[in-house]
């Protein structure tokens, strides 16, 4: 055990912990940036039906999240509660990612089956992985630091998974004789890398597990954590609405680049590359503001920045003739949106688990991360379905010149639609009761409670 008494983590541990996020983020981006396009333009599935595949997948993922979290909370193992899931899920995670982008000409049912299988193993890896981070340190700022390392991995592999797939598809497609084979080979590469990244986290985090003695579960706990934990309800709202806003951008971006800006494969890859490379610049800035002010204030500042610029860009970008404004927007509003939602959301969620520990006497990180993922993905599934329906409604047809009405619809999905959800998230963040001082006071009270000493919850009563 290498844990320090003050909750600080060594550099190599934080770096190694983040690697599994490379697998999660690259696969997530492959699915939510490219799968809809793959299904409509490569497989030939109707846009509304393709949107249904994503909705089914996301709903399945959502419903399994709380249960995997609960199982990991209650697992009794010499290797901890979370790490065994990483080891079990690593290989099938990579294999099913490859199969998801492999077209055996089996139609709609095949792609539904593959996406359900993939998300089963994605959840087995991702929920325990996120809960592990909350266990590794209970220090407010150190959690922000750990999440920033995780975010670096996210952005690097988001850069790779956003900018390289279309290049790989073209190169492998030419080498193997078909675009379909190119998609399959591209996914095989990312699948193999994902396996290695998950195993790296599994190995690096050894010795940083918690072994709580008091664990248990009742089915109504899934509902009670929302009803009884006021801080969690606010955090849940911030996370969910900001994720929906980001989903509109991510799912529409490829269509926007291709049809509004007129980009080919190489320029599309370049646009994604510039976006993610620019977002790396904002990671330390967001980290600094969150530590200096608070996670809540940082969220309000950067969400407002994203929203205001998004409105301006939506009104000024109409096509390739506005490329200068597009590139400026990409490295400002786009780059901030690409990192701030996850970086700040991931850092806020662990703090609510100490509120629950004071109320319940249990460490239930898995339950909380599972419920967060469940609510997020239910909302996201509906968002993806809405996007697919709107795309069909505005007359989108693959691989043809789009009508002005269709282009307007794509522009609004890209820029205006996310702002509605950002406004809601900002309002909720303004009223979030958790602060750095209150979290520190909460941890002190927990310490007194464990030592069976008297304590006063008056300074933090609004957290409950």
C-alpha positions in Angstrom: 0.0 0.0 0.0 1.5 3.3 -1.2 -1.2 5.7 0.0 0.0 8.8 1.8 -1.7 10.0 4.9 -2.8 13.3 3.4 -4.6 11.7 0.4 -2.0 12.7 -2.1 -1.3 10.3 -5.0 2.1 9.8 -6.7 2.4 11.0 -10.3 2.7 7.5 -11.8 -0.4 6.3 -10.0 -2.5 9.2 -11.4 -1.0 8.7 -14.8 -1.7 5.0 -14.8 -5.2 5.3 -13.4 -6.1 7.5 -16.3 -5.2 5.0 -19.0 -8.5 3.1 -19.0 -10.2 6.4 -19.8 -8.3 6.2 -23.2 -10.2 3.0 -23.9 -13.5 4.4 -22.7 -13.2 7.7 -24.5 -11.9 6.3 -27.8 -14.7 3.6 -28.0 -17.3 6.2 -26.9 -16.2 8.6 -29.6 -16.2 5.8 -32.2 -19.8 5.0 -31.4 -21.2 8.5 -30.9 -19.3 10.3 -33.6 -19.0 7.6 -36.3 -21.6 4.8 -35.7 -24.6 6.7 -36.9 -22.7 7.7 -40.0 -21.4 4.1 -40.4 -24.9 2.7 -40.2 -26.5 5.2 -42.6 -23.8 5.7 -45.2 -21.8 2.4 -45.1 -24.5 -0.2 -44.0 -27.4 1.7 -45.6 -29.8 1.8 -42.7 -32.5 4.5 -42.6 -31.4 7.5 -40.3 -34.4 7.1 -37.9 -33.8 3.3 -37.6 -30.1 3.9 -37.1 -30.9 6.4 -34.4 -33.0 3.6 -32.8 -30.0 1.3 -32.6 -28.1 4.0 -30.7 -31.2 4.5 -28.4 -31.5 0.8 -27.7 -27.8 0.6 -26.9 -27.8 3.6 -24.6 -30.9 2.4 -22.8 -29.4 -1.0 -22.2 -26.2 0.6 -21.0 -28.2 2.8 -18.7 -30.2 0.0 -17.1 -27.0 -2.1 -16.4 -25.1 0.8 -14.9 -26.6 0.8 -11.4 -26.5 -2.9 -11.0 -22.9 -3.2 -12.0 -22.2 -0.4 -9.5 -24.1 -2.2 -6.8 -22.3 -5.5 -7.5 -18.9 -3.8 -7.4 -19.9 -2.1 -4.1 -20.6 -5.5 -2.5 -17.8 -7.6 -4.1 -15.5 -9.3 -1.6 -12.1 -9.9 -3.2 -8.5 -9.7 -2.2 -8.0 -7.4 -5.2 -10.6 -4.9 -4.1 -14.1 -4.2 -5.2 -13.4 -2.5 -8.6 -10.2 -3.9 -10.2 -11.5 -7.4 -10.9 -14.1 -5.9 -13.2 -11.3 -4.3 -15.3 -9.6 -7.6 -15.7 -12.7 -9.5 -16.7 -14.0 -6.9 -19.1 -10.8 -6.0 -21.0 -10.7 -8.7 -23.7 -14.4 -8.8 -24.6 -14.5 -5.0 -24.6 -12.0 -4.9 -27.4 -13.5 -7.8 -29.4 -17.1 -6.5 -29.4 -15.9 -3.0 -30.4 -14.4 -4.5 -33.5 -17.5 -6.6 -34.3 -19.7 -3.5 -33.9 -18.1 -1.9 -36.9 -17.9 -5.1 -38.9 -20.8 -5.5 -41.5 -21.7 -9.1 -42.1 -24.8 -8.0 -44.0 -27.0 -9.3 -41.3 -29.0 -6.1 -41.0 -30.6 -4.2 -38.2 -30.8 -7.2 -35.7 -27.1 -7.9 -35.9 -26.1 -4.3 -35.1 -28.6 -4.2 -32.2 -27.1 -7.4 -30.8 -23.5 -6.2 -31.2 -24.1 -2.8 -29.6 -25.9 -4.4 -26.6 -22.9 -6.8 -26.1 -20.4 -4.0 -26.4 -22.2 -1.8 -23.9 -22.5 -4.7 -21.4 -18.7 -5.0 -21.3 -18.3 -1.2 -21.4 -20.4 -0.9 -18.3 -18.5 -3.7 -16.6 -15.3 -1.7 -17.1 -16.5 1.9 -16.8 -18.6 2.0 -13.7 -16.2 0.2 -11.4 -13.4 2.3 -13.0 -15.0 5.6 -12.1 -15.9 4.4 -8.6 -12.2 3.3 -8.1 -11.1 7.0 -8.6 -13.4 8.2 -5.9 -11.9 5.6 -3.5 -8.3 6.4 -4.2 -8.4 9.8 -2.5 -10.9 11.8 -0.4 -9.1 15.1 -0.8 -11.2 17.8 -2.7 -8.3 19.2 -4.8 -6.5 15.9 -5.3 -9.7 14.5 -6.8 -9.6 17.4 -9.2 -6.0 16.5 -10.0 -6.8 12.8 -10.5 -9.6 13.7 -12.9 -7.4 16.1 -14.8 -4.9 13.3 -15.5 -7.9 11.2 -16.6 -9.0 14.0 -18.8 -5.6 14.2 -20.5 -6.0 10.6 -21.5 -9.5 11.3 -22.6 -8.4 14.2 -24.8 -5.4 12.4 -26.3 -7.5 9.3 -27.3 -10.4 11.5 -28.3 -8.0 13.2 -30.6 -7.0 9.8 -32.0 -10.5 8.4 -32.2 -11.9 11.6 -33.8 -9.2 12.4 -36.3 -7.8 9.0 -37.3 -10.8 6.7 -38.0 -11.8 8.1 -41.4 -8.1 8.1 -42.4 -7.8 4.4 -41.3 -11.1 3.5 -43.1 -9.7 5.0 -46.3 -6.2 3.4 -46.0 -7.4 0.0 -44.9 -10.3 0.1 -47.3 -7.9 0.6 -50.3 -5.6 -2.1 -49.0 -8.3 -4.6 -48.3 -10.4 -3.9 -51.3 -13.6 -2.3 -49.7 -14.7 0.5 -47.5 -16.6 -2.1 -45.4 -13.4 -3.9 -44.6 -11.7 -0.6 -43.9 -14.3 0.2 -41.1 -13.8 -3.3 -39.6 -10.0 -3.0 -39.6 -10.2 0.5 -38.1 -12.3 -0.8 -35.2 -9.9 -3.8 -34.7 -7.0 -1.4 -34.2 -8.9 0.6 -31.6 -10.2 -2.6 -29.9 -6.7 -4.0 -29.5 -5.4 -0.7 -28.0 -8.4 -0.5 -25.6 -7.5 -3.9 -24.2 -4.0 -2.8 -23.3 -5.1 0.4 -21.8 -7.6 -1.2 -19.5 -5.0 -3.7 -18.3 -2.5 -0.9 -17.6 -5.0 0.7 -15.2 -5.7 -2.6 -13.6 -2.0 -3.2 -12.9 -1.1 0.4 -11.9 -3.9 0.8 -9.3 -3.0 -2.3 -7.3 -2.8 -1.3 -3.6 -5.2 1.6 -3.9 -8.4 -0.3 -3.2 -10.8 0.2 -0.3 -12.0 -2.8 1.7 -15.0 -1.4 3.7 -16.5 -3.8 6.2 -20.1 -2.4 6.1 -21.7 -2.9 2.8 -25.2 -3.9 1.8 -28.0 -3.2 -0.7 -31.7 -2.9 -1.0 -33.4 -2.3 -4.3 -34.9 0.9 -3.2 -31.4 2.3 -2.5 -31.4 3.2 -6.3 -34.3 5.6 -5.6 -33.2 6.7 -2.1 -29.8 8.0 -3.1 -31.6 10.5 -5.3 -34.4 11.3 -2.9 -32.3 11.6 0.3 -29.0 13.2 -1.0 -29.7 16.9 -1.9 -26.1 17.5 -3.2 -26.4 14.5 -5.4 -29.7 15.7 -7.0 -28.0 19.0 -7.9 -24.9 17.3 -9.2 -27.0 14.9 -11.2 -28.9 17.8 -12.9 -25.7 19.5 -13.8 -24.2 16.4 -15.3 -27.2 15.2 -17.2 -28.1 18.5 -18.9 -24.5 19.3 -19.8 -24.0 15.8 -21.3 -27.2 16.2 -23.4 -25.8 19.5 -24.7 -22.5 17.8 -25.6 -24.3 14.9 -27.3 -26.0 17.3 -29.7 -22.6 18.6 -30.7 -20.8 15.3 -30.9 -23.5 13.4 -32.9 -24.0 16.3 -35.4 -20.4 17.2 -35.9 -19.6 14.7 -38.7 -22.7 15.8 -40.6 -21.8 19.5 -40.1 -18.2 19.0 -41.3 -19.3 17.0 -44.3 -22.3 18.8 -45.6 -22.3 22.3 -44.2 -18.5 23.0 -44.4 -18.0 20.7 -47.4 -15.0 18.8 -45.8 -13.7 15.5 -47.2 -12.2 12.7 -45.1 -8.8 14.4 -44.6 -10.3 17.8 -43.6 -12.8 16.1 -41.3 -10.0 14.3 -39.6 -8.1 17.6 -39.4 -11.1 19.4 -37.8 -11.5 16.7 -35.1 -7.7 16.8 -34.5 -7.6 20.6 -34.2 -10.6 20.5 -31.8 -9.1 18.0 -29.4 -5.6 19.4 -29.6 -7.0 22.8 -28.7 -9.0 21.3 -25.8 -5.7 20.1 -24.3 -4.8 23.7 -23.7 -7.9 24.3 -21.6 -7.4 21.3 -19.3 -4.9 23.0 -17.0 -6.9 26.3 -17.2 -10.1 24.6 -16.0 -8.1 22.7 -13.3 -6.6 25.9 -12.0 -10.0 27.7 -11.9 -11.7 24.8 -10.2 -8.9 24.6 -7.5 -8.7 28.4 -7.1 -12.4 29.2 -7.0 -14.4 25.9 -6.9 -15.7 23.3 -9.2 -19.1 25.0 -9.3 -17.8 28.4 -10.3 -15.5 26.8 -12.9 -18.5 25.0 -14.4 -20.6 28.2 -14.6 -17.8 30.2 -16.2 -16.9 27.7 -18.9 -20.4 26.6 -19.7 -21.4 30.2 -20.2 -18.4 30.8 -22.4 -19.4 27.8 -24.5 -23.0 28.8 -24.7 -22.5 32.5 -25.7 -20.0 31.6 -28.4 -22.3 28.8 -29.7 -25.1 31.3 -30.2 -22.8 33.6 -32.1 -21.4 30.9 -34.3 -24.8 29.5 -35.1 -25.8 32.9 -36.4 -22.7 33.5 -38.5 -21.6 30.2 -40.0 -23.7 29.1 -43.0 -21.2 27.3 -45.2 -17.6 27.0 -46.5 -17.4 30.7 -47.1 -17.4 31.2 -43.3 -14.4 28.9 -42.7 -12.3 31.5 -40.8 -15.1 32.0 -38.2 -15.6 28.2 -38.1 -11.9 27.5 -37.2 -11.9 30.3 -34.5 -15.1 28.8 -33.0 -13.6 25.3 -33.2 -10.5 26.2 -31.0 -12.6 28.3 -28.5 -16.2 27.2 -28.0 -15.7 23.7 -29.5 -12.5 23.0 -27.5 -14.1 24.1 -24.2 -17.1 21.9 -24.8 -14.9 18.9 -25.6 -13.3 18.9 -22.2 -15.2 20.9 -19.5 -18.2 18.7 -19.2 -16.4 15.5 -18.3 -13.5 17.1 -16.5 -15.7 19.0 -14.0 -18.5 16.5 -13.9 -16.1 13.6 -13.0 -14.6 15.8 -10.3 -18.0 16.8 -8.8 -19.5 13.3 -8.5 -17.0 11.8 -6.0 -17.7 14.5 -3.4 -21.3 13.4 -3.0 -20.2 10.0 -1.8 -19.0 11.4 1.5 -22.5 12.9 2.0 -23.9 9.5 1.6 -21.3 7.9 3.9 -22.3 10.3 6.7 -26.0 9.4 6.2 -25.7 5.7 5.6 -22.4 4.7 7.2 -21.4 2.9 3.9 -19.0 3.6 1.0 -21.2 3.2 -2.0 -19.3 4.9 -4.9 -20.4 2.2 -7.3 -24.1 2.8 -6.6 -23.7 6.6 -7.1 -21.7 6.3 -10.3 -24.1 3.7 -11.6 -27.2 5.9 -10.9 -25.4 8.9 -12.5 -24.7 6.9 -15.6 -28.2 5.5 -15.7 -29.9 9.0 -15.6 -27.3 10.4 -18.0 -27.8 7.7 -20.6 -31.6 7.6 -20.4 -31.5 11.4 -21.2 -28.8 10.8 -23.9 -30.8 8.0 -25.5 -33.8 10.3 -25.9 -31.5 13.0 -27.3 -30.0 10.6 -29.9 -33.5 9.5 -30.9 -34.6 13.1 -31.2 -31.5 13.9 -33.4 -32.2 10.9 -35.7 -35.9 12.0 -36.0 -35.0 15.6 -36.7 -32.4 14.5 -39.3 -35.1 12.5 -41.1 -37.7 15.3 -40.6 -35.4 17.9 -42.2 -34.9 15.6 -45.2 -31.4 14.3 -44.7 -30.3 11.8 -47.4 -26.9 10.1 -47.2 -24.2 10.9 -49.8 -26.2 13.5 -51.7 -26.2 17.3 -51.8 -28.5 18.5 -49.0 -31.3 20.9 -49.3 -31.1 24.4 -47.6 -33.7 23.2 -45.0 -31.6 20.2 -44.2 -28.4 22.3 -43.8 -30.3 24.7 -41.5 -31.4 21.7 -39.4 -27.9 20.4 -39.1 -26.6 23.9 -38.1 -29.3 24.3 -35.4 -28.5 20.9 -34.0 -24.8 21.7 -33.8 -25.1 25.2 -32.3 -28.5 26.4 -31.0 -29.9 23.2 -29.5 -27.1 22.6 -27.0 -27.6 26.1 -25.5 -31.0 25.3 -24.2 -29.6 22.5 -22.1 -26.6 24.5 -21.0 -28.8 27.2 -19.6 -30.6 24.7 -17.4 -27.2 23.2 -16.2 -25.8 26.6 -15.3 -28.9 27.5 -13.3 -28.6 24.2 -11.3 -24.9 24.8 -10.8 -25.6 28.2 -9.3 -27.6 26.6 -6.5 -25.2 23.6 -5.9 -24.6 23.5 -2.1 -21.2 21.7 -2.2 -18.1 23.8 -1.8 -14.5 23.1 -1.0 -14.9 24.3 2.6 -18.1 22.3 3.1 -16.4 19.2 1.8 -13.5 19.7 4.1 -15.9 20.1 7.0 -17.7 17.0 5.9 -14.6 14.9 5.9 -13.7 16.2 9.4 -17.1 15.2 10.7 -16.7 11.7 9.2 -13.4 11.4 11.0 -15.0 12.4 14.3 -17.9 10.0 13.7 -15.5 7.0 13.0 -13.7 7.9 16.2 -17.0 7.9 18.0 -16.6 11.6 19.1 -19.2 14.3 19.1 -19.8 16.3 16.0 -22.1 19.1 14.7 -23.6 19.0 11.2 -24.9 22.6 11.3 -22.2 24.0 9.0 -23.1 21.4 6.3 -26.8 20.8 6.9 -27.7 22.1 3.4 -25.8 19.3 1.8 -28.5 16.8 2.8 
